[in-house]
Amino acid sequence: MIELRNVSKLFGQTRAVDAISLSVQTGELCVLIGTSGCGKSTTLRMINRLIAHSAGSIRIDGRDIEQIDPQQLRRGIGYAIQNTGLFPHWTVARNIAVVPRLLGWPAARIRRRVEELLHLLDLAPAEFAAKYPSQLSGGQAQRVGVARALAGDPDILLMDEPFGALDPITRESLQNELLRIQAQLRKTIVFVTHDMDEALKLANRIVVMDKGRIVQQDSPQALLAKPANAFVENLLGGQERGLKQAGLLRVATLMQVLTTAAAPLAGPRIKATDNLRQALSLMLWHRCSSLPVVDEQGRQVGVLRLDALLDRPR
């Protein structure tokens, strides 16, 4: 869906992006990560021509973006940023409707789309459609920003640290919302962050950048297993790599299934859908070496033993 070939960007004599090549597949959630000034946001903004690239080529669905009218290009690409960019004097409904209006959609279709997206982002239309941005919490405003980015039903969504300014609880909630929406809609998403935990949670593929270059790109699991160099290893958390890897695996993958004859276990319980990092934390806190595993209805379906965590393959 998106292909960059030997793309560079110069600001005067400064090379912000240096001959990078990257392909993002249809339906993939690709995360660009690195320290401040590494070129990740510049790379994102070159895709929708908010910043012109200095060299190389960028193609979307096989078309060179320089052959596409910039306004037409941007109307076909959703864009969500950290400060939302909502128009303060417009209602939530009007903010979400801005791209469909530019695309010339009929009023009835726009109204249906706004309501659909408000429901999708857990914002009741009757409560939120007529509100103004100043009447929203940070998390609600960010949800509206995501809804606006999705309003024109684009195939591509670009997200530049959209949850970076939020508190940890709201941020986690919106990360879960994004994963839920992505499971339904299967958009092609390029997501910029400086938070490795966020990248590991969201990404199908992580692209690590440093000094304008791509240092390594791979799945979260492969990146944790074999970082290319000390920079990537440190970005992944150094000695905490084991915990971060455990956070990618579900309890169900290592639990021992409970037989019908086995008696239910007592003690702190964990869900089969929780991750192994959460399980290890419970074991350490309660000083136990096994946990009863339950399903979404609270019924015990298995047991997770500490030995299984220690023996898990890397």
Residue pairs with C-beta under 8 A, 6 or more apart in sequence:
1 24
1 25
1 26
1 28
1 60
1 61
1 155
1 156
1 188
2 22
2 23
2 24
2 47
2 58
2 59
2 60
2 156
2 188
2 190
3 22
3 23
3 24
3 58
3 59
3 60
4 20
4 21
4 22
4 23
4 43
4 46
4 47
4 56
4 57
4 58
5 21
5 56
5 57
5 58
5 59
6 19
6 20
6 21
6 55
6 56
6 57
7 17
7 19
7 20
7 21
7 22
7 43
7 46
7 53
7 55
7 56
7 57
7 58
8 15
8 17
8 18
8 19
8 20
8 53
8 54
8 55
8 56
8 212
9 15
9 16
9 17
9 39
9 42
9 43
9 46
9 51
9 53
9 54
9 212
10 16
10 54
15 212
16 39
16 42
16 212
17 39
17 42
17 43
17 46
17 53
17 212
18 39
18 211
18 212
18 213
19 55
19 56
19 213
20 39
20 43
20 56
20 209
20 212
20 213
20 214
21 56
21 214
22 30
22 43
22 207
22 214
22 217
24 30
24 188
24 190
25 188
26 155
26 188
27 186
27 187
27 188
28 188
28 189
28 204
28 205
29 182
29 189
29 191
29 202
29 203
29 204
29 205
30 189
30 190
30 191
30 203
30 204
30 205
30 206
30 207
31 190
31 191
31 192
31 193
31 198
31 199
31 202
31 203
31 205
31 206
31 207
32 40
32 43
32 44
32 190
32 191
32 192
32 193
32 207
32 209
33 40
33 192
33 193
33 194
33 195
33 196
33 199
33 206
33 207
33 208
33 209
33 235
34 40
34 194
34 208
34 209
34 210
34 215
34 235
35 194
35 210
35 235
36 194
38 209
38 210
38 211
38 212
39 209
39 211
39 212
39 213
40 192
40 209
41 160
41 161
41 192
42 51
43 209
44 158
44 160
44 190
44 192
45 51
45 160
46 52
46 53
46 58
47 58
47 60
47 65
47 77
47 156
47 158
47 190
48 65
48 73
48 74
48 77
48 79
48 158
49 65
49 70
49 73
49 74
50 74
57 64
57 66
58 64
58 65
58 66
59 65
60 68
60 73
60 77
60 156
61 155
65 73
75 99
75 102
75 103
75 152
76 152
76 154
76 155
76 156
77 154
77 156
77 157
77 158
78 148
78 149
78 150
78 151
78 152
78 154
78 156
78 157
78 158
78 187
79 149
79 157
79 158
79 159
79 160
80 142
80 145
80 146
80 148
80 149
80 157
80 158
80 159
80 160
80 162
81 145
81 159
81 160
81 161
81 162
82 160
82 161
82 162
82 163
82 164
82 165
83 165
84 133
84 141
84 142
84 144
84 145
85 145
86 95
86 133
86 141
86 144
86 145
86 148
87 94
87 95
87 98
87 133
88 132
88 133
88 134
89 132
90 98
90 132
90 133
91 129
91 130
91 131
91 132
92 118
92 123
92 128
92 129
92 130
92 131
92 132
92 133
92 136
92 144
93 114
93 125
93 129
93 130
95 133
95 144
95 148
96 113
96 114
96 117
96 118
96 144
96 147
96 148
96 151
97 110
97 113
97 114
97 151
98 148
98 151
99 148
99 151
99 152
100 109
100 110
100 113
100 151
100 152
101 110
103 152
105 113
113 151
113 153
114 125
114 129
114 147
114 151
115 125
115 129
117 147
117 150
117 151
118 124
118 125
118 128
118 129
118 147
119 125
120 147
120 150
120 181
120 184
121 143
121 144
121 146
121 147
121 177
121 181
122 143
122 177
123 140
123 143
123 144
123 147
128 136
128 140
128 144
133 141
133 144
136 144
137 170
138 165
138 166
138 167
138 170
139 166
139 170
139 173
139 174
142 162
142 163
142 166
142 170
142 174
143 174
143 177
145 162
146 159
146 162
146 174
146 177
146 178
146 181
149 157
149 159
150 157
150 181
150 185
150 187
154 187
155 187
155 188
156 187
156 188
156 189
156 190
157 187
157 188
157 189
157 190
158 189
158 190
159 189
159 190
159 191
159 192
160 192
161 192
161 193
161 194
162 174
162 191
163 170
163 171
163 174
163 175
163 198
164 193
164 194
164 195
166 174
171 198
175 198
175 201
175 202
178 202
179 201
179 202
182 189
191 199
191 202
191 203
193 199
196 235
196 236
196 237
196 244
197 244
197 247
199 206
199 220
200 206
200 220
200 224
200 244
200 247
200 248
201 247
203 219
203 220
204 219
205 217
205 218
205 219
206 217
206 218
206 219
206 220
206 223
207 214
207 216
207 217
208 214
208 215
208 216
208 217
208 223
208 228
208 231
208 232
208 235
209 215
210 231
215 228
215 229
215 231
215 232
216 223
216 227
216 228
216 229
216 232
218 226
220 248
221 245
221 248
223 232
223 236
224 236
224 241
224 244
224 245
224 248
225 245
225 314
227 233
227 236
227 241
233 241
236 244
237 243
237 244
243 277
243 280
244 277
245 314
246 275
246 276
246 277
246 279
246 280
246 309
246 312
247 275
247 276
247 277
247 278
248 275
249 275
249 276
249 312
250 272
250 273
250 274
250 275
250 276
251 270
251 271
251 272
251 273
251 274
251 275
251 276
251 278
251 279
251 293
251 304
252 272
252 273
252 293
252 302
254 276
254 304
254 308
254 309
254 312
255 272
255 293
255 301
255 302
255 303
255 304
255 308
256 302
256 303
256 304
256 305
256 308
257 301
257 302
258 264
258 293
258 300
258 301
258 302
258 303
264 292
264 300
265 290
265 291
265 292
265 300
265 303
266 292
267 286
267 288
267 290
267 291
267 292
268 282
268 285
268 286
268 288
268 291
268 292
269 291
269 292
269 293
269 294
269 298
269 300
270 278
270 279
270 282
270 291
270 292
270 293
270 294
270 304
271 293
271 294
271 295
271 296
272 293
272 294
272 295
272 301
272 302
273 296
276 309
276 312
279 291
279 304
279 309
280 309
282 288
282 291
283 289
283 290
283 291
283 306
289 305
289 306
289 307
290 303
290 304
290 305
290 306
291 303
291 304
292 300
292 302
292 303
293 300
293 301
293 302
293 303
293 304
294 300
294 301
295 301
